[in-house]
Amino acid sequence: MGRVHLERLVVARLVVAWVELARVELARLVVARPGLGMSMTAGAGRATTPRAAQRIWLGCAPVAAPLLAATALWGPRSASWTQLWQAAALAAVVAVCERWVSITVRTGTQSHSLTLSEAPLLIGLFLLPVPLLVGARIAGMVVANQVLRRQEGYKTALNVTQTWTETLIAAGLTAVVTGLALGVHVELLVAAAVVGLVVNIVGVVFMTVAVSSTAGHLVLGPARRAVWTGLVPAITSALVGAAAVALWAVSPVLVLAPAMLSVVLTVAYRSWLELVEANASHARLLTFTKAVAAAGDLDATIDTIVQETRTLLSPRHVAVRLPTSSDESAAWVGVDAATAAELDLLLEHEGNDGATVPPADEETLFVPLDTGWIAVSLERDSIRPHDRRTVGMLATHATVVVQNIRSADSLRDQAAEARHRANHDALTGLPNRQSLLTAIVEADLRGRAFGVLLLDLNDFKKVNDALGHHAGDQVLTELTRRVAPIAEDVRVFARLGGDEFAAVVEGDVSRCTLVAERLHLLIGRTTSVDGYDVATSASIGVALAPEHGSDPSTLLKHAELAMYGAKQRGCGTHVYGIESGGRALRDLKVSSGFRMALDRGEIDVVFQPIIDLESGRVAAVEALTRWSHPELGVIRPDEFIAAAEQNGMVTDLTRHVLHASLQWQRLWAAAGIDLQVAVNISARSLVDDQLADMVCSALSRHRVPANRLTLELTESSVVSDPSITIATLRRLRALGVRLAVDDFGTGYSSLAYLRELPVDEVKIDKSFVIPLVEELHTPPLLSGIINLCREMGFELVGEGIENATVQRKLTDMGCSRGQGFHIARPMDGADLLDWQARWRDDRHLSIVL
């Protein structure tokens, strides 16, 4: 060819560069595999290790020597100024094609760049000497990779070696073709086909070298696919270039047609490619979401996010930092410790000017992931436009999955907590009654002997009353801690409520009593609460299965009856039996039935007359209570009053007796009999600061003068807490109510202390009066009490007058008033009117006689 043809060919080859762009894009769409003109960039899927980079350097070095020798031997060695600027232009075209006119294709975990290298190579073969062509292509490759792309050195070395090799082989084969004298057009077509074939084969060889170096072993799969799928696009590219050169030879204007067609195809293809990439990205994101959603728990989900992101983007690094609990210092998952430290430093300084930046060929994207982060490091020269959007979208999908998992975990935790609360005590954390019932049923199903222990703390209410319920809770918590070793030896140790606990123990009675003794030892130590040393003890009842029952309700009932027996005997532990069961069952019926009896008005109020011993006149009556149980018959007052105090109903009982007594007093006064009414006040009512208000309200309601009501207080209740009782007595005395000390002589008070109390009357206990029946002489103690009380101005009432002798002796000793069965038994309020009339008539008759 002449020089004119060569100049035209230079322009034609430049146009071929744009035609080649459409060809490469179409080839990628059809085959989606690296073909001719591929530039190798290995290691995108995982960081290329220093050992792999060393292998590539060592492989390129021995190849460079023969390539240099072959280039030096190739002539001519001189070039014109025209050839020099053409070489410079060719180098610029190579740099532009390598840097900007390329498409990144990923094969497995590797990335490769498809460039338009055939076009500048064909141009150079027809315009430049081989050494100058080699220099121009190498210069363009170095500028593109080192200056523009800042590629790692070993990659540039591999690309330069590939470019150098394919240039020499293509030049040699082209020289052979032109020497055959086939004609210009035939030579052009054959040379183009040879160039395309050489570039494709050399590219496949170097791709195999790169992939195998990174993997550490020979990898032929990508090479086989690239050979067959890249062959047709390579030949097509060569034919397009040949057609452009031929058209330029006829007329330069004709080259505009393929050039314009190339531009249109390029624009259309890129638009279509973006749509295809978007659809493919959505499909991959759907696969990603399904895989992540199916992972299960949070730890498995994090691992799946890492693996699926590697599959989706083939990044250099991918790591997830997502706290699995309240610990916000979670580690990065998916990378080693050194890389994790680099990611922490990058994240800490993200967006700061002074931040430590990643390597020049790498870009790390940080995307928020629920309460954590996902970090994706990509090679800068392999990042496609939609990769950043893909990272953000996969993070959004992953966030939704993580939030769903955490919501499900939260719901499971809430359900587990609800189940725990339903089966455990809130204060102590011990199993509750429901858990105990379940344990009894399970023990019964096993068919082995077992026992139920019911434990109740002795006098625990005093702790709550004296120190407050918070102190009681502290005691219960401490006792729970102490008895923790017992839980290892029993099926269950539960808190039933208040100060009541229970245990299910496998074994016979000896085993159960042994556990009970251990409980006594653990509980019976002093507990320090708010600076006070609180002594604790317990009463334990034992019921055995199957001797005492097998169902939970029967066993618990019998264990409770045995526990009451232990309290009454003060023996600590008691095993259920007929005797204990009968007595405890009676106590249980009395305690549980008292409230209902009081509500129904079944607690009767009767009155026992009190007379003036000198005149025989009826001076007052004492109100007494009676209860006839429908099953147990008549219940002694001391028995059901104790139940009332235990159930906290003694104030209700006092109110009932007070109103009934004042109502009868008002009725008797209307009938012409004006009597004082004495009502007993318990020790618990005496410490109630509302007692005075209750008495005042009752007096006002029944319109009874205060001096017609006498409140009888036991000696022990008066001296139990003087600071409170004296204040209450003074308030009652201020109302005008008379006060009396009942059962005097049975407590620990002295007459000196009694002198300080605002009382009007002292009732001598019947234990001092009854012996007067048999004693011939007056007991000195009784005589001393009567004389001292008279000297202090107290009204004296002797209790327990059983016959006329006792009545006469008390009268002779100076006791002013008396009561007892000799005078009258307790009677209904209506009967008192008849008795009063008979008593007055009998006394008048005795006076006449």
KOLSENU-571202 format. One record per residue (C-alpha): z, y, x; residue in one letter. Coordinates in steps of 0.05 Angstrom, whole numbers, padded with zeros to 5 digits, always signed. Layout:
// KOLSENU-571202
ZYXA
...
//
This chain:
// KOLSENU-571202
+00000+00000+00000M
-00014+00072+00024G
+00037+00127+00030R
+00016+00158-00036V
+00032+00093-00070H
+00099+00089-00035L
+00118+00159-00058E
+00099+00141-00129R
+00139+00077-00123L
+00201+00116-00102V
+00199+00155-00168V
+00183+00091-00206A
+00242+00055-00175R
+00288+00112-00197L
+00263+00105-00268V
+00274+00030-00263V
+00349+00045-00252A
+00354+00071-00323W
+00312+00014-00351V
+00356-00034-00314E
+00419-00006-00349L
+00392-00028-00417A
+00373-00095-00387R
+00443-00107-00359V
+00477-00086-00424E
+00432-00132-00465L
+00442-00188-00415A
+00517-00182-00421R
+00513-00183-00497L
+00470-00246-00496V
+00504-00286-00442V
+00571-00250-00432A
+00570-00276-00360R
+00560-00245-00292P
+00487-00249-00272G
+00445-00215-00220L
+00474-00155-00185G
+00547-00174-00196M
+00598-00139-00152S
+00661-00180-00140M
+00731-00152-00156T
+00779-00210-00153A
+00850-00215-00176G
+00854-00180-00242A
+00890-00234-00279G
+00946-00238-00229R
+00963-00199-00167A
+00921-00224-00108T
+00971-00250-00058T
+00969-00227+00016P
+00947-00298+00033R
+00887-00294-00013A
+00866-00226+00016A
+00874-00255+00086Q
+00827-00312+00068R
+00774-00263+00045I
+00779-00221+00109W
+00775-00283+00152L
+00715-00307+00113G
+00677-00241+00118C
+00688-00231+00193A
+00647-00290+00220P
+00591-00276+00170V
+00585-00203+00194A
+00566-00223+00264A
+00500-00261+00249P
+00483-00208+00196L
+00489-00153+00248L
+00447-00192+00297A
+00392-00206+00245A
+00391-00132+00225T
+00386-00109+00298A
+00326-00155+00311L
+00290-00130+00249W
+00239-00075+00264G
+00218-00021+00264P
+00278+00017+00291R
+00253+00087+00280S
+00244+00125+00215A
+00212+00189+00192S
+00250+00247+00161W
+00220+00227+00094T
+00249+00157+00101Q
+00317+00186+00120L
+00322+00229+00058W
+00296+00171+00017Q
+00351+00128+00048A
+00402+00181+00030A
+00376+00184-00041A
+00378+00108-00044L
+00450+00107-00020A
+00468+00157-00074A
+00435+00114-00127V
+00473+00053-00102V
+00539+00092-00104A
+00525+00118-00175V
+00504+00049-00201C
+00564+00015-00168E
+00615+00067-00192R
+00591+00089-00260W
+00532+00047-00283V
+00569-00019-00286S
+00602-00064-00337I
+00667-00101-00324T
+00666-00173-00344V
+00727-00218-00342R
+00721-00292-00326T
+00786-00327-00338G
+00837-00289-00298T
+00786-00253-00254Q
+00744-00190-00266S
+00674-00177-00241H
+00628-00117-00245S
+00555-00122-00267L
+00515-00066-00231T
+00441-00045-00227L
+00435-00068-00154S
+00366-00099-00163E
+00332-00032-00177A
+00352+00005-00113P
+00339-00059-00073L
+00268-00064-00099L
+00256+00009-00085I
+00282+00003-00014G
+00240-00058+00002L
+00176-00018-00012F
+00199+00048+00020L
+00245+00036+00079L
+00251-00006+00141P
+00300-00063+00133V
+00354-00034+00180P
+00351+00032+00144L
+00353-00003+00076L
+00413-00044+00097V
+00448+00019+00121G
+00432+00058+00058A
+00458+00002+00012R
+00521-00009+00053I
+00535+00066+00055A
+00527+00072-00020G
+00572+00011-00030M
+00627+00039+00015V
+00625+00109-00017V
+00629+00078-00087A
+00686+00030-00072N
+00727+00066-00020Q
+00717+00139-00037V
+00704+00139-00112L
+00741+00076-00134R
+00794+00071-00079R
+00785-00003-00078Q
+00827-00049-00035E
+00797-00062+00033G
+00787-00136+00027Y
+00747-00127-00037K
+00702-00074-00006T
+00692-00121+00053A
+00671-00176+00007L
+00623-00130-00031N
+00592-00102+00033V
+00582-00172+00061T
+00549-00193-00004Q
+00503-00132-00005T
+00484-00141+00068W
+00469-00215+00057T
+00426-00207-00005E
+00387-00149+00027T
+00367-00189+00088L
+00348-00251+00048I
+00309-00210-00003A
+00272-00172+00054A
+00254-00237+00088G
+00227-00270+00026L
+00189-00207+00005T
+00156-00205+00074A
+00133-00277+00064V
+00105-00260-00006V
+00067-00198+00019T
+00037-00239+00076G
+00003-00286+00027L
-00047-00231+00006A
-00040-00246-00068L
-00058-00177-00092G
-00015-00116-00105V
+00004-00131-00176H
+00017-00205-00163V
+00057-00189-00100E
+00098-00138-00139L
+00115-00187-00194L
+00131-00244-00146V
+00173-00198-00102A
+00212-00173-00162A
+00226-00245-00184A
+00247-00264-00114V
+00294-00204-00109V
+00326-00220-00177G
+00335-00293-00158L
+00365-00277-00090V
+00414-00226-00117V
+00436-00275-00172N
+00447-00334-00125I
+00482-00293-00071V
+00526-00261-00124G
+00546-00329-00151V
+00563-00354-00081V
+00607-00294-00066F
+00640-00297-00136M
+00659-00369-00121T
+00688-00348-00054V
+00730-00293-00087A
+00755-00337-00144V
+00772-00395-00098S
+00807-00350-00048S
+00850-00321-00103T
+00865-00389-00134A
+00877-00423-00067G
+00828-00479-00081H
+00755-00489-00095L
+00735-00465-00165V
+00664-00483-00187L
+00668-00473-00262G
+00651-00399-00265P
+00596-00409-00213A
+00560-00462-00253R
+00562-00419-00316R
+00538-00357-00277A
+00478-00393-00246V
+00449-00416-00312W
+00468-00357-00356T
+00448-00305-00304G
+00380-00333-00285L
+00341-00309-00345V
+00370-00238-00345P
+00355-00233-00271A
+00282-00252-00279I
+00277-00205-00340T
+00305-00148-00298S
+00254-00161-00243A
+00196-00161-00293L
+00219-00095-00323V
+00221-00065-00253G
+00152-00093-00237A
+00123-00064-00301A
+00151+00005-00285A
+00121+00003-00215V
+00053-00018-00243A
+00052+00037-00295L
+00070+00089-00242W
+00010+00066-00201A
-00036+00079-00260V
-00005+00144-00283S
+00065+00173-00274P
+00065+00196-00346V
+00063+00124-00371L
+00131+00111-00339V
+00163+00158-00390L
+00154+00107-00445A
+00199+00052-00415P
+00246+00106-00390A
+00256+00136-00460M
+00260+00066-00490L
+00313+00049-00438S
+00354+00110-00457V
+00350+00095-00532V
+00368+00022-00521L
+00426+00042-00476T
+00456+00090-00527V
+00446+00041-00585A
+00474-00017-00546Y
+00535+00021-00523R
+00550+00041-00596S
+00539-00030-00619W
+00580-00057-00561L
+00639-00013-00580E
+00635-00042-00651L
+00631-00113-00624V
+00688-00099-00576E
+00730-00070-00633A
+00718-00132-00677N
+00732-00178-00619A
+00794-00139-00602S
+00818-00144-00674H
+00806-00219-00673A
+00844-00226-00608R
+00900-00183-00635L
+00903-00228-00697L
+00909-00289-00652T
+00961-00251-00611F
+01002-00234-00673T
+00999-00306-00699K
+01021-00334-00633A
+01078-00284-00625V
+01101-00292-00698A
+01103-00368-00690A
+01145-00364-00626A
+01212-00371-00662G
+01272-00337-00631D
+01272-00272-00592L
+01272-00304-00523D
+01212-00348-00540A
+01178-00287-00571T
+01185-00247-00507I
+01154-00304-00466D
+01097-00310-00516T
+01084-00235-00513I
+01076-00240-00438V
+01031-00302-00441Q
+00987-00276-00497E
+00979-00208-00464T
+00955-00242-00401R
+00904-00281-00442T
+00882-00219-00481L
+00874-00169-00424L
+00878-00209-00359S
+00922-00155-00328P
+00948-00155-00257R
+01019-00153-00284H
+01049-00157-00353V
+01124-00153-00365A
+01170-00143-00425V
+01239-00113-00423R
+01273-00124-00490L
+01348-00130-00498P
+01367-00193-00536T
+01437-00165-00551S
+01476-00100-00545S
+01463-00102-00469D
+01412-00047-00456E
+01402-00067-00383S
+01356-00125-00399A
+01313-00151-00342A
+01238-00151-00341W
+01208-00217-00363V
+01142-00240-00332G
+01147-00212-00261V
+01188-00225-00199D
+01248-00184-00177A
+01209-00138-00130A
+01157-00121-00183T
+01212-00111-00235A
+01246-00060-00189A
+01179-00023-00181E
+01171-00022-00257L
+01241+00005-00267D
+01226+00061-00217L
+01159+00077-00250L
+01191+00078-00319L
+01248+00122-00296E
+01201+00174-00267H
+01145+00167-00318E
+01112+00234-00328G
+01148+00268-00269N
+01109+00300-00214D
+01151+00268-00161G
+01147+00199-00190A
+01130+00140-00146T
+01059+00120-00164V
+01029+00051-00166P
+00975+00030-00116P
+00910+00070-00120A
+00871+00012-00150D
+00923-00001-00204E
+00946+00034-00268E
+01010+00014-00305T
+01015+00028-00380L
+01084+00033-00411F
+01087+00025-00487V
+01152+00027-00529P
+01168-00041-00559L
+01223-00035-00611D
+01284-00021-00568T
+01249-00041-00503G
+01184-00034-00466W
+01121-00071-00450I
+01088-00056-00383A
+01015-00074-00369V
+00985-00063-00300S
+00909-00063-00298L
+00860-00053-00241E
+00831+00016-00246R
+00760-00007-00232D
+00764-00061-00286S
+00794-00019-00343I
+00749-00015-00403R
+00753+00044-00452P
+00787+00004-00506H
+00838-00030-00461D
+00889+00026-00469R
+00881+00024-00545R
+00888-00052-00543T
+00954-00046-00505V
+00981+00002-00556G
+00958-00041-00615M
+00988-00105-00587L
+01053-00068-00574A
+01053-00045-00647T
+01040-00116-00672H
+01094-00143-00625A
+01143-00090-00649T
+01134-00111-00721V
+01146-00184-00702V
+01207-00166-00661V
+01235-00124-00717Q
+01224-00181-00766N
+01259-00230-00719I
+01317-00182-00710R
+01321-00171-00785S
+01321-00246-00796A
+01374-00255-00741D
+01415-00199-00773S
+01410-00233-00841L
+01429-00300-00810R
+01488-00266-00775D
+01510-00234-00839Q
+01504-00300-00876A
+01544-00334-00821A
+01596-00279-00823E
+01600-00285-00899A
+01610-00360-00893R
+01663-00349-00840H
+01699-00298-00884R
+01695-00345-00943A
+01729-00400-00903N
+01775-00361-00856H
+01834-00315-00862D
+01818-00242-00847A
+01883-00227-00810L
+01894-00288-00767T
+01824-00318-00764G
+01853-00385-00784L
+01818-00428-00837P
+01838-00409-00907N
+01858-00448-00969R
+01786-00468-00984Q
+01778-00497-00915S
+01844-00534-00923L
+01821-00565-00989L
+01756-00587-00956T
+01794-00618-00898A
+01839-00657-00945I
+01779-00685-00982V
+01745-00704-00917E
+01809-00737-00891A
+01815-00777-00955D
+01742-00800-00950L
+01756-00828-00880R
+01805-00876-00912G
+01859-00866-00859R
+01931-00846-00869A
+01944-00772-00863F
+01995-00720-00884G
+01995-00649-00909V
+02046-00601-00878L
+02065-00538-00916L
+02100-00486-00874L
+02136-00424-00900D
+02172-00373-00857L
+02245-00362-00873N
+02266-00293-00896D
+02199-00263-00875F
+02204-00212-00931K
+02260-00179-00893K
+02212-00163-00837V
+02164-00128-00884N
+02221-00091-00920D
+02255-00068-00856A
+02196-00054-00809L
+02136-00049-00856G
+02077-00093-00871H
+02042-00074-00806H
+02100-00105-00768A
+02096-00167-00811G
+02022-00172-00795D
+02038-00168-00721Q
+02089-00225-00728V
+02038-00268-00764L
+01985-00254-00711T
+02033-00271-00655E
+02055-00336-00689L
+01982-00355-00699T
+01971-00346-00624R
+02032-00389-00609R
+02012-00447-00653V
+01940-00448-00626A
+01954-00512-00586P
+01972-00547-00651I
+01901-00536-00676A
+01876-00586-00624E
+01920-00641-00652D
+01907-00632-00726V
+01845-00633-00770R
+01858-00562-00793V
+01913-00510-00789F
+01905-00458-00844A
+01937-00397-00871R
+01945-00401-00947L
+01969-00329-00955G
+02029-00286-00940G
+02075-00325-00894D
+02052-00393-00918E
+02012-00440-00873F
+01988-00512-00879A
+01961-00567-00835A
+01926-00634-00845V
+01951-00685-00795V
+01921-00754-00785E
+01973-00808-00777G
+02037-00835-00809D
+02102-00800-00825V
+02126-00802-00752S
+02063-00768-00729R
+02071-00714-00783C
+02144-00701-00767T
+02127-00697-00693L
+02076-00643-00707V
+02127-00608-00751A
+02178-00608-00695E
+02127-00578-00647R
+02114-00524-00698L
+02189-00509-00702H
+02192-00503-00627L
+02132-00456-00623L
+02153-00413-00682I
+02228-00410-00668G
+02224-00360-00612R
+02239-00286-00616T
+02180-00239-00628T
+02182-00167-00604S
+02154-00118-00655V
+02159-00042-00649D
+02217-00048-00602G
+02256-00098-00645Y
+02267-00171-00630D
+02250-00210-00693V
+02276-00281-00697A
+02230-00327-00736T
+02240-00396-00765S
+02205-00439-00816A
+02215-00491-00869S
+02164-00547-00870I
+02149-00596-00926G
+02110-00660-00914V
+02070-00700-00965A
+02036-00764-00943L
+01971-00795-00967A
+01964-00841-01003P
+02039-00851-01017E
+02048-00782-01048H
+01977-00772-01073G
+01907-00766-01047S
+01875-00707-01081D
+01887-00637-01053P
+01925-00608-01112S
+01975-00665-01115T
+01988-00667-01041L
+01997-00591-01037L
+02043-00592-01097K
+02086-00646-01067H
+02086-00613-00998A
+02109-00549-01031E
+02165-00585-01068L
+02186-00616-01002A
+02184-00548-00969M
+02231-00520-01023Y
+02277-00579-01009G
+02276-00561-00934A
+02296-00490-00951K
+02354-00512-00996Q
+02380-00561-00945R
+02367-00517-00885G
+02341-00578-00849C
+02275-00548-00823G
+02231-00606-00844T
+02234-00649-00905H
+02189-00705-00929V
+02172-00708-01002Y
+02213-00757-01044G
+02236-00768-01115I
+02301-00730-01106E
+02270-00671-01069S
+02211-00671-01114G
+02254-00669-01177G
+02298-00613-01152R
+02241-00573-01122A
+02199-00584-01184L
+02256-00556-01226R
+02261-00495-01180D
+02186-00486-01185L
+02188-00489-01261K
+02245-00439-01264V
+02211-00392-01216S
+02142-00395-01249S
+02169-00395-01321G
+02217-00336-01315F
+02164-00281-01318R
+02133-00311-01381M
+02202-00319-01412A
+02220-00246-01398L
+02153-00222-01426D
+02164-00262-01489R
+02235-00238-01499G
+02265-00307-01487E
+02319-00281-01442I
+02378-00270-01489D
+02434-00219-01479V
+02504-00239-01501V
+02570-00202-01497F
+02640-00222-01475Q
+02698-00178-01500P
+02745-00144-01451I
+02814-00127-01481I
+02871-00080-01462D
+02926-00129-01441L
+02982-00084-01463E
+02958-00069-01534S
+02909-00125-01545G
+02856-00075-01567R
+02783-00091-01552V
+02764-00039-01500A
+02695-00061-01477A
+02644-00117-01473V
+02606-00145-01413E
+02532-00160-01423A
+02512-00228-01399L
+02444-00264-01398T
+02424-00332-01424R
+02359-00371-01420W
+02341-00435-01455S
+02280-00467-01421H
+02234-00507-01468P
+02234-00566-01420E
+02295-00558-01376L
+02343-00534-01429G
+02396-00482-01413V
+02386-00450-01345I
+02447-00422-01309R
+02445-00347-01299P
+02455-00351-01224D
+02394-00398-01221E
+02344-00354-01258F
+02372-00289-01230I
+02358-00318-01161A
+02287-00333-01184A
+02280-00262-01210A
+02302-00234-01143E
+02254-00280-01107Q
+02196-00260-01152N
+02212-00186-01148G
+02229-00183-01223M
+02302-00166-01219V
+02289-00093-01237T
+02251-00116-01299D
+02310-00161-01317L
+02359-00103-01308T
+02317-00058-01352R
+02314-00111-01406H
+02390-00121-01406V
+02404-00047-01403L
+02361-00030-01463H
+02388-00089-01504A
+02461-00070-01488S
+02452+00003-01506L
+02415-00014-01569Q
+02475-00058-01592W
+02524-00005-01570Q
+02489+00045-01615R
+02490-00005-01673L
+02565-00021-01663W
+02582+00053-01661A
+02544+00063-01726A
+02587+00006-01756A
+02651+00041-01734G
+02665+00002-01670I
+02660+00046-01607D
+02659+00000-01546L
+02641+00010-01474Q
+02585-00035-01450V
+02585-00063-01379A
+02518-00083-01348V
+02513-00120-01282N
+02469-00088-01228I
+02440-00133-01173S
+02440-00114-01100A
+02365-00103-01100R
+02369-00056-01159S
+02423-00017-01124L
+02377+00000-01066V
+02322+00022-01114D
+02319+00098-01114D
+02291+00095-01185Q
+02355+00062-01213L
+02388+00128-01233A
+02324+00152-01268D
+02319+00086-01305M
+02392+00090-01330V
+02383+00163-01351C
+02320+00146-01390S
+02355+00088-01425A
+02415+00130-01445L
+02370+00184-01472S
+02326+00135-01510R
+02385+00102-01546H
+02426+00166-01551R
+02488+00134-01521V
+02539+00178-01484P
+02539+00162-01409A
+02614+00147-01409N
+02603+00089-01457R
+02563+00052-01403L
+02595+00017-01344T
+02552-00009-01287L
+02583-00069-01251E
+02565-00076-01178L
+02582-00137-01136T
+02626-00123-01075E
+02574-00152-01028S
+02519-00107-01055S
+02562-00045-01047V
+02577-00057-00973V
+02508-00084-00954S
+02477-00016-00938D
+02528+00040-00950P
+02480+00096-00932S
+02436+00078-00990I
+02486+00050-01041T
+02534+00108-01037I
+02478+00158-01049A
+02455+00117-01109T
+02527+00111-01136L
+02537+00186-01131R
+02474+00199-01171R
+02497+00150-01224L
+02567+00181-01224R
+02535+00249-01234A
+02504+00223-01299L
+02574+00208-01325G
+02566+00132-01321V
+02628+00091-01305R
+02623+00047-01242L
+02659-00018-01230A
+02664-00065-01170V
+02655-00137-01195D
+02683-00201-01163D
+02729-00161-01118F
+02763-00202-01064G
+02704-00248-01050T
+02669-00202-01001G
+02686-00168-00936Y
+02704-00098-00959S
+02773-00069-00948S
+02814-00026-00995L
+02807+00031-00946A
+02731+00027-00952Y
+02736+00018-01028L
+02774+00084-01030R
+02712+00120-01005E
+02668+00093-01062L
+02658+00134-01126P
+02681+00077-01172V
+02726+00076-01233D
+02743+00003-01242E
+02757-00059-01201V
+02747-00129-01230K
+02790-00182-01197I
+02750-00246-01185D
+02771-00306-01227K
+02783-00346-01163S
+02847-00306-01156F
+02865-00311-01230V
+02855-00385-01248I
+02910-00411-01200P
+02961-00373-01242L
+02959-00432-01291V
+02995-00478-01243E
+03033-00431-01197E
+03105-00415-01216L
+03109-00353-01173H
+03062-00294-01169T
+03013-00300-01110P
+03029-00244-01061P
+02955-00229-01047L
+02939-00220-01121L
+03001-00178-01131S
+02984-00134-01071G
+02912-00123-01096I
+02937-00102-01165I
+02991-00055-01137N
+02944-00021-01087L
+02888-00012-01138C
+02938+00019-01187R
+02963+00066-01133E
+02890+00088-01120M
+02879+00100-01194G
+02829+00045-01208F
+02824+00011-01275E
+02838-00064-01264L
+02804-00121-01301V
+02825-00192-01290G
+02770-00244-01299E
+02778-00318-01318G
+02837-00315-01367I
+02836-00386-01393E
+02903-00388-01431N
+02961-00346-01456A
+03003-00360-01393T
+02951-00329-01347V
+02944-00270-01394Q
+03019-00259-01395R
+03026-00262-01319K
+02970-00212-01309L
+03002-00166-01359T
+03069-00172-01324D
+03037-00156-01257M
+03008-00091-01285G
+02935-00111-01294C
+02909-00065-01349S
+02850-00105-01376R
+02826-00177-01379G
+02771-00224-01403Q
+02761-00298-01406G
+02750-00358-01452F
+02822-00352-01478H
+02804-00285-01507I
+02732-00299-01528A
+02669-00334-01504R
+02604-00294-01496P
+02571-00283-01564M
+02512-00251-01597D
+02515-00177-01613G
+02514-00190-01688A
+02572-00240-01683D
+02613-00190-01644L
+02626-00149-01708L
+02656-00209-01744D
+02696-00229-01683W
+02722-00158-01676Q
+02747-00159-01748A
+02782-00226-01740R
+02812-00206-01673W
+02840-00142-01704R
+02869-00180-01763D
+02901-00234-01719D
+02931-00181-01673R
+02960-00143-01733H
+02989-00207-01761L
+03022-00225-01695S
+03052-00156-01691I
+03081-00162-01762V
+03110-00230-01747L
//
